[in-house]
Amino acid sequence: MTENKYLSSWIQEMAAMTKPDKVVWIDGSEKQTQELRDQACSTGELIKLNQEILPGCYLHRTAVNDVARVEARTFICTRTKEDCGNVNNWIEPGECYRRLTRLFTGSMQGRTMYVIPYSMGIVGSEFAKYGIELTDSIYVVLNMLIMTRVGNDVIEALGDSGDFIKGLHSKADLDENNRYICHFPEDNTIWSVNSGYGGNVLLGKKCFALRIASYLGRKEGWMAEHMLILGVQYPDGTVKYVTGAFPSACGKTNLAMIIPPERFRKLGYKCWCVGDDIAWLRVGEDGRLWAVNPENGFFGVAPGTNEKSNPNALHTCMKDTIFTNVCHDLSDNTVWWEGLNSDPPANAENWRGEPWDYRKYDKTDKVGTSGAHPNSRFTAKSKNCPCLSPEFDNPKGVPISAIIFGGRRAKTAPLVYQSTSWQNGTFVGSIMASETTAAAAGAVGVVRRDPMAMRPFVGYDMGDYFRHWLDMGKVIKNPPKIFHVNWFRTDDDGNFIWPGFGDNFRVLLWILARCEGKVDADLTPIGYVPKPSDIDIGGLDSVSSDTLRDLLSVDNASWLADIENIKEFYSFIGDRVPSELTDELSGLEKRLGE
């Protein structure tokens, strides 16, 4: 299938180790893809759903011990531990290769090795990076065909180059005690073994597009970020683009597919989704930062997705989708999950494939009693998204006006504020945090720092990652403005004050107006905060002018209490935290105390 000596040699070496019965090249054709679907259905790996209601849709169940990413079993294997950093887990590369070689040896006996040539980004574009994943899982193949651009054109674009990411995956025995997701950034290599869950085995996603790509971006002068890309279209047809980084459970996908409130839609406003999860950013010839979504699909969380929370996501996954670990409605051979609607199926199997009685559901034991696993997923094609941007396949990407950071804070962060500079914005991103809620295990209100939402995904030392952000700021002649939002501020009874969802569009309009210099703002110790009159709350009965003033207020005491936690986190990251950021922290503390 290839005359590329680097690729041929590597595949032969991996096949000699894993010992598959045969090797099959994936060409990206619909004919071969359907043959694989049929094969997976014949073995029970996939369940074909009702094709009239859910055309092209299938259900898959992972092993019960294999339902989510496993941060504790995820490693960055740099030659020195210092380059890996304190935020990541580290194994010395030689030791890791030896350890995993023992697990991979003979792991594909009796199985087929599938060779998946894929591109992150448009094949042939300046942004594109190529990878080859070797796997013994049809589920992985079918998901990669949705999530990435797969086919022979990738081999043609690669030519005789050895510049590709080498990904090896085997389900092996699905032994959770020997489960490893290992990245070798200095070798352009990813090895994943003993897992079948998407986040651990779709090696083009977090493994390549963030962990390896963040390392490559630092080396090559670009950025790989855990960010959505969203376009806001004005009534005159102008479209402005923003990126946004949000930790888990902070509304990232909902914002990526936001629908403006009816009042704004009637005026002619629209929103376009370029990407919901990952952005690769480069400096364009015009000195602006340009972004592409390197993925070709969505790997979304099913529970909570419904007509109110995210109708665009719901409609996207109604065809050509692989559902993983959701509830199987046997009455009409469809799927269901908690939060889809208020009508759970009476005749159903839960995510384990067991008979399920919705009347026994217990919120305190979601995993044990829910129909769908709380981390159940849908893998859906981007092209099926009703609000997909017309620029989705533009090889040049889209120009970015604003970068938005977000967290989940009950009291500390206001609804929105703007940083005072790129350096200050880097600081704002570096101290991003969310608080645990009553639904999470452990104490309520515990602060977890998640810089730029990259804590689980940066492929090298976090302090060096901050340094790369600061260095990028020196080469972007026309940089985006940087903002922070918090949709989750609460009153004294713990109720959310801001309605969120589509009404977040009102905040986006203020952000973009600031980027255009069309509105003023008040300078506070933390940055620029909107004048309440500049946030359009017309038609929003639940938010009065007084409520908005409260949402935009800066509580110095809460911020001062947060300072010690930030210092502890910087200390945990270590000596490579740039002095510019510690200076920003000192400056913030001084301003708050004045």
C-alpha positions in Angstrom: 0.0 0.0 0.0 3.0 2.4 0.3 6.4 2.9 -1.1 7.4 5.0 1.9 10.3 3.1 3.5 9.8 4.7 6.9 6.2 3.8 7.1 6.7 0.2 5.7 9.6 -0.5 8.1 7.6 0.7 11.1 4.5 -1.3 10.3 6.6 -4.4 9.7 8.3 -3.9 13.1 5.0 -3.4 14.9 3.4 -6.4 13.2 6.4 -8.5 14.1 5.8 -7.6 17.8 2.0 -7.8 18.0 1.7 -10.8 15.6 -1.7 -10.1 13.9 -3.2 -12.8 11.7 -3.5 -10.3 8.9 -3.0 -6.6 8.1 -5.7 -4.5 6.5 -5.2 -1.0 5.2 -8.1 1.5 5.7 -8.7 3.4 2.5 -11.6 5.7 3.7 -14.1 4.3 1.1 -17.7 3.9 2.0 -17.6 0.3 0.6 -14.9 -0.8 3.0 -16.4 1.2 5.9 -19.8 -0.5 5.5 -18.1 -3.9 5.4 -16.4 -3.1 8.7 -19.7 -2.0 10.2 -21.4 -5.2 9.1 -18.5 -7.3 10.5 -18.7 -5.5 13.8 -22.5 -6.1 14.0 -22.0 -9.8 13.3 -19.6 -10.1 16.3 -21.7 -8.0 18.6 -19.1 -5.2 18.8 -21.8 -2.9 17.3 -25.6 -3.0 17.5 -27.4 -1.6 14.4 -30.1 0.8 15.5 -33.4 1.6 14.0 -32.4 2.9 10.6 -35.6 4.8 9.9 -35.4 6.8 13.1 -31.5 6.9 13.4 -30.1 6.3 9.9 -26.5 5.2 9.9 -26.4 4.9 13.7 -25.0 2.2 15.9 -24.5 1.4 19.5 -21.3 0.2 21.2 -20.6 -0.9 24.7 -17.1 -0.8 26.2 -15.9 -3.0 29.0 -17.3 -2.1 32.4 -13.8 -1.2 33.6 -13.1 1.0 30.6 -15.5 3.9 30.4 -13.4 7.1 30.6 -10.0 8.7 30.1 -7.6 7.5 32.8 -5.3 10.4 33.8 -3.5 8.2 36.3 -2.5 5.8 33.5 -1.5 8.5 31.0 2.2 9.3 30.7 4.4 11.8 28.9 7.7 10.0 28.3 10.4 12.7 27.7 14.1 11.9 28.2 14.2 14.0 31.4 11.5 14.2 34.0 12.0 18.0 34.1 10.8 18.3 30.5 7.7 16.3 31.4 6.9 18.6 34.4 5.1 18.1 37.6 1.5 18.2 36.2 2.1 15.1 34.0 2.9 11.5 34.9 6.4 10.5 33.7 8.2 7.2 32.7 11.7 7.2 31.3 11.2 6.4 27.6 13.5 3.4 27.5 11.8 1.8 30.5 8.3 2.6 29.1 9.1 1.0 25.7 10.4 -2.1 27.5 7.3 -2.3 29.8 4.9 -1.8 27.0 6.7 -4.1 24.6 6.0 -7.0 27.0 2.3 -6.1 26.9 2.1 -5.6 23.1 4.1 -8.8 22.2 1.6 -11.2 20.7 -1.4 -9.0 21.7 -2.9 -9.1 18.2 -2.7 -12.9 17.7 -6.0 -14.1 16.2 -6.9 -10.6 15.3 -6.5 -8.1 12.4 -4.2 -5.2 12.5 -5.8 -2.2 10.8 -3.6 0.5 9.4 -5.4 3.9 9.5 -3.7 6.8 7.6 -5.3 10.0 8.8 -4.8 13.7 8.7 -5.5 16.2 11.5 -6.6 19.2 9.5 -7.3 19.6 5.7 -5.0 17.3 3.7 -2.3 19.3 2.1 -3.0 22.5 4.1 -0.3 24.4 6.1 -2.0 23.3 9.3 -2.2 19.6 8.4 -0.3 17.0 10.4 -0.4 13.3 9.4 -0.6 10.2 11.6 -0.8 6.4 11.2 -2.7 4.5 13.8 -2.3 0.7 14.0 -5.1 -0.9 16.0 -6.9 -4.3 16.5 -10.2 -2.6 17.1 -12.9 -2.1 14.4 -14.6 0.3 16.9 -11.4 2.5 16.7 -11.3 2.3 12.9 -15.0 3.4 12.6 -14.6 6.2 15.1 -11.4 7.5 13.5 -13.2 7.5 10.1 -15.6 10.0 11.7 -13.2 12.0 13.8 -10.4 12.5 11.3 -9.8 12.7 7.6 -8.8 9.1 6.6 -7.8 7.8 3.2 -5.2 7.1 0.6 -4.8 10.9 0.0 -3.0 11.0 3.3 -0.4 8.5 2.1 0.0 10.5 -1.1 0.4 13.7 0.9 3.0 12.0 3.1 5.0 10.9 0.1 8.4 9.5 1.1 8.6 11.5 4.3 9.1 10.0 7.7 7.4 13.0 9.4 4.2 11.3 10.7 2.9 10.5 14.2 3.3 6.7 14.9 0.3 5.5 16.9 0.1 1.9 18.1 -3.0 0.6 19.9 -4.2 -2.8 21.1 -7.1 -3.8 23.2 -4.9 -6.6 24.4 -6.7 -8.1 27.4 -8.4 -4.8 28.6 -6.5 -5.3 31.8 -7.0 -2.1 33.8 -3.9 -2.8 35.9 -1.8 -2.8 32.8 -3.6 0.0 30.9 -1.2 2.6 29.5 -1.7 5.6 27.3 1.9 6.8 26.6 3.2 9.7 24.6 6.8 10.0 23.4 6.9 13.6 22.0 10.5 13.4 21.1 9.9 10.3 19.0 6.5 11.4 17.4 5.1 8.2 18.9 2.0 7.2 20.9 1.4 3.7 22.4 -2.0 2.8 24.0 -2.7 -0.7 25.4 -5.4 -2.5 27.3 -8.2 0.1 26.7 -11.1 0.3 24.2 -12.5 3.6 25.3 -12.4 6.4 22.8 -10.5 9.0 24.8 -7.7 6.5 25.4 -7.6 4.9 21.9 -8.6 7.4 19.3 -5.0 8.5 19.0 -5.7 11.4 16.7 -7.8 13.2 19.4 -6.3 14.2 22.8 -3.2 12.1 22.3 -2.0 13.6 19.0 -4.1 16.8 18.5 -3.2 18.1 22.0 -0.4 16.3 23.8 1.9 15.7 20.9 0.7 18.7 18.9 1.3 21.1 21.9 4.9 19.8 21.9 5.2 20.3 18.2 3.6 23.7 18.4 6.2 24.9 20.8 9.0 23.6 18.7 7.6 24.9 15.4 6.1 28.2 16.6 2.3 27.6 16.7 -0.3 26.6 19.3 -2.4 23.5 19.9 -5.2 24.4 22.4 -8.1 22.7 24.1 -10.5 25.3 22.6 -13.8 25.7 20.7 -13.9 27.9 17.6 -17.1 29.9 17.1 -18.2 32.4 14.5 -20.7 35.2 15.3 -22.4 36.6 12.2 -23.8 40.1 12.4 -27.0 41.3 10.5 -24.8 42.9 7.8 -23.1 39.5 7.1 -19.8 40.2 8.9 -18.5 37.2 10.8 -16.1 37.5 13.8 -14.5 34.4 15.3 -13.5 33.6 18.9 -11.9 30.6 20.6 -12.7 29.5 24.1 -11.1 27.2 26.6 -13.3 25.7 29.3 -12.7 22.8 31.8 -15.0 19.9 31.9 -18.7 20.7 32.9 -18.3 24.4 32.1 -20.5 24.6 29.0 -17.9 24.4 26.3 -19.9 22.3 23.7 -23.0 24.3 24.4 -21.2 27.5 23.6 -19.6 26.1 20.5 -23.1 25.3 19.1 -24.9 28.3 20.7 -28.1 29.5 19.2 -28.7 33.3 19.8 -31.9 34.3 21.7 -34.9 34.8 19.5 -34.7 38.6 19.8 -31.2 38.5 18.2 -32.1 35.9 15.6 -34.9 38.2 14.4 -32.4 41.0 14.0 -30.3 38.7 11.7 -27.6 37.4 14.1 -26.3 33.8 13.6 -23.7 31.6 15.2 -21.4 29.1 13.4 -19.5 26.2 14.9 -16.0 25.7 13.5 -15.0 23.3 16.3 -16.2 22.2 19.8 -13.0 20.9 21.3 -9.6 21.6 19.7 -8.0 24.5 17.9 -4.7 24.7 16.2 -3.5 28.4 15.8 -0.9 30.0 13.6 0.2 33.5 12.9 -1.1 34.6 9.5 0.5 36.9 7.0 -1.7 39.7 8.2 -0.2 39.4 11.8 -3.4 37.9 13.2 -3.9 34.6 14.8 -5.7 32.1 12.6 -7.3 28.9 13.8 -8.5 25.6 12.4 -10.3 22.7 13.9 -8.0 19.7 13.2 -10.8 17.2 13.8 -13.6 16.1 11.4 -16.2 15.0 14.0 -17.6 15.4 17.5 -16.9 13.1 20.4 -19.6 14.5 22.7 -21.0 13.6 26.1 -24.5 12.3 25.7 -26.1 12.8 29.1 -27.6 16.3 29.5 -27.8 16.9 25.7 -31.3 17.8 24.7 -33.5 20.2 22.8 -33.0 22.9 25.3 -29.4 22.6 26.3 -27.9 22.0 22.9 -30.4 21.3 20.0 -27.6 21.5 17.4 -25.6 18.8 19.1 -28.8 16.6 19.4 -29.6 17.0 15.8 -26.0 16.3 14.8 -26.1 12.9 16.4 -29.4 11.8 14.9 -27.7 10.2 11.9 -24.3 8.6 11.0 -23.4 8.3 14.7 -21.8 5.8 16.9 -23.3 5.9 20.4 -21.1 4.5 23.2 -22.4 3.3 26.6 -25.9 4.9 26.3 -29.2 3.2 27.2 -30.7 1.0 24.5 -34.4 1.5 24.1 -35.6 -2.0 23.0 -39.2 -0.9 22.2 -38.1 0.8 19.0 -34.3 0.0 18.9 -33.2 3.5 19.6 -31.1 5.1 22.3 -31.8 7.2 25.4 -29.8 8.9 28.1 -30.4 10.9 31.3 -31.4 14.4 30.4 -32.6 13.6 26.9 -36.2 14.0 27.9 -38.5 13.2 30.8 -39.7 9.9 29.3 -37.3 7.1 30.1 -38.0 3.8 28.2 -39.9 1.1 30.1 -38.3 -1.7 28.0 -34.6 -1.0 27.9 -31.0 -2.2 28.6 -28.6 0.0 30.5 -25.1 0.8 29.3 -23.9 -2.6 30.6 -26.4 -4.4 28.5 -28.5 -5.4 31.5 -32.3 -5.0 31.8 -32.9 -1.5 33.2 -35.7 -0.2 35.5 -35.7 3.6 35.4 -37.7 3.6 38.6 -34.7 2.5 40.5 -32.5 5.4 39.4 -30.6 7.0 42.2 -28.7 10.3 41.7 -26.2 9.3 44.4 -25.2 6.2 42.4 -25.4 7.4 38.8 -22.9 4.8 37.5 -24.7 1.9 39.2 -28.3 2.9 38.5 -28.4 5.1 35.4 -29.5 3.9 32.0 -26.6 5.6 30.2 -23.1 5.9 31.8 -22.5 9.5 33.0 -19.6 9.6 30.5 -21.5 8.0 27.6 -20.6 9.4 24.2 -21.7 10.1 20.7 -19.2 10.2 17.8 -20.9 12.2 15.1 -19.8 13.8 11.8 -19.2 17.5 11.7 -20.9 17.8 8.4 -24.2 16.8 10.0 -24.1 19.8 12.5 -26.9 22.3 11.6 -24.7 25.3 12.6 -21.4 24.1 11.0 -19.5 27.0 9.7 -19.1 27.5 5.9 -15.4 28.0 6.7 -15.0 24.6 8.4 -13.0 23.2 5.5 -11.1 26.4 4.7 -7.5 25.3 4.7 -6.4 28.8 5.9 -8.6 28.6 9.0 -10.4 31.6 10.4 -9.0 34.9 12.0 -9.5 35.1 15.8 -10.7 38.3 17.4 -10.9 37.1 21.0 -9.7 34.2 23.2 -12.1 33.4 26.0 -11.2 31.5 29.2 -13.9 30.2 31.5 -14.3 28.4 34.8 -17.0 27.5 37.3 -16.8 29.8 40.3 -19.7 30.5 42.7 -18.5 33.9 44.0 -15.0 34.9 42.8 -15.1 35.6 39.1 -17.5 38.0 37.6 -19.7 37.2 34.6 -17.0 38.5 32.2 -13.8 40.6 32.3 -11.0 41.4 29.9 -7.3 41.2 30.5 -5.2 44.3 30.2 -2.6 42.7 27.8 -1.5 39.5 26.2 0.8 38.9 29.2 -1.9 39.6 31.7 -4.3 37.4 29.6 -1.7 34.5 29.8 -1.8 35.0 33.5 -5.6 34.9 33.5 -5.5 31.6 31.6 -2.8 30.2 33.8 -5.0 30.6 37.0 -8.2 29.2 35.4 -10.2 27.2 38.0 -13.4 25.4 38.7 -15.0 24.4 42.0 -16.4 21.0 42.8 -20.2 20.9 43.1 -22.6 18.7 45.1 -22.7 16.3 42.2 -19.0 15.6 42.4 -17.2 13.3 44.7 -15.6 14.8 47.7 -16.0 18.2 49.4 -18.0 21.0 47.8 -16.2 24.1 46.7 -12.7 22.6 46.3 -10.8 24.6 43.7 -9.1 22.7 40.9 -6.7 24.7 38.8 -6.8 23.9 35.1 -4.7 26.3 33.1 -6.1 27.1 29.7 -8.2 23.8 30.2 -4.9 22.0 29.3 -4.0 20.4 32.6 -4.6 16.8 31.4 -3.4 17.6 27.8 -0.2 19.6 27.7 2.6 17.4 26.3 5.5 18.9 28.3 6.2 21.0 31.4 3.4 23.4 32.2 5.8 26.2 33.1 7.4 25.9 29.6 3.9 25.9 28.2 3.2 29.3 29.8 6.5 30.5 28.4 5.4 29.5 24.9 2.2 31.5 25.4 4.3 34.6 26.3 6.7 34.0 23.4 3.7 33.7 21.0 2.5 37.1 22.2 5.7 38.7 21.0 5.3 37.4 17.4 1.5 38.1 16.9 1.5 41.6 15.6 -2.3 41.9 15.9 -3.2 39.6 18.8 -6.7 38.7 19.9 -8.0 40.3 23.1 -8.2 37.8 26.0 -11.3 37.5 28.2 -12.6 35.4 31.1 -16.2 34.4 31.6 -18.1 32.7 34.5 -21.6 31.5 33.7 -21.9 29.9 37.2 -22.0 32.7 39.8 -24.6 31.8 42.5 -26.7 33.7 45.0 -26.6 33.0 48.7 -29.0 30.0 48.2 -26.7 28.4 45.6 -28.9 29.2 42.7 -27.3 30.3 39.4 -27.9 34.0 38.8 -27.1 34.1 35.0 -29.5 32.0 32.8 -26.6 30.7 30.6 -27.1 28.6 27.4 -28.3 30.9 24.5 -28.2 34.0 26.7 -24.4 33.7 26.8 -24.6 35.3 23.3 -25.2 38.6 25.0 -21.8 38.4 26.6 -20.2 37.4 23.3 -21.6 40.6 21.8 -19.9 42.7 24.5 -16.6 40.8 24.0 -16.6 41.4 20.3 -17.6 45.1 20.8 -14.6 45.5 23.0 -12.4 43.9 20.3 -13.7 46.5 17.9 -13.2 49.4 20.4 -17.0 50.1 20.3 -17.7 50.1 24.1 -15.9 51.4 27.2 -15.2 49.4 30.4 -14.3 50.0 34.0 -10.7 49.1 35.1 -10.7 47.0 38.2 -7.9 45.2 40.1 -8.5 42.0 37.9 -9.0 43.7 34.5 -11.6 45.5 32.5 -15.3 44.8 33.5 -18.3 45.9 31.4 -20.4 48.8 32.3 -23.8 47.2 33.1 -25.5 49.3 30.4 -23.3 47.7 27.7 -24.6 44.2 28.3 -27.8 43.9 26.3 -30.4 42.2 28.6 -33.4 43.3 26.6 -36.1 40.7 26.8 -34.3 38.8 29.6 -36.9 39.0 32.5 -34.8 36.9 34.9 -31.9 39.4 35.0 -32.5 43.0 36.2 -30.1 45.9 36.0 -29.3 45.4 39.7 -28.7 41.6 39.2 -26.4 42.4 36.3 -24.4 44.9 38.5 -24.0 42.1 41.0 -22.9 39.6 38.3 -20.2 42.1 37.2 -19.0 43.1 40.7 -15.5 42.2 41.9 -15.2 41.0 45.4 -11.7 41.9 46.5 -11.9 39.7 49.6 -12.8 36.6 47.6 -9.9 37.3 45.2 -7.4 37.8 48.0 -8.5 34.5 49.5 -7.8 32.9 46.1 -4.2 34.3 45.9 -2.7 31.7 48.3 -4.2 28.9 46.3 -2.7 30.3 43.1 0.7 30.6 44.8 0.4 26.9 45.9 -0.4 25.9 42.3 2.5 27.8 40.8 4.7 26.2 43.4 3.4 22.8 42.4 4.2 23.5 38.7 7.8 24.4 39.8 10.7 26.6 38.9 9.8 27.0 35.2 6.8 29.2 35.9 7.9 32.4 34.0 8.8 35.4 36.2 6.4 37.5 34.2 3.5 35.5 35.6 4.7 35.6 39.2 5.0 39.4 38.7 1.4 39.4 37.4 0.4 37.6 40.6 2.2 40.0 42.8 0.7 42.9 41.0 -2.8 41.5 41.4 -2.3 40.9 45.1 -1.1 44.5 45.5 -4.0 46.0 43.6 -6.6 43.9 45.5 -5.1 45.1 48.8 -5.2 48.8 48.0 
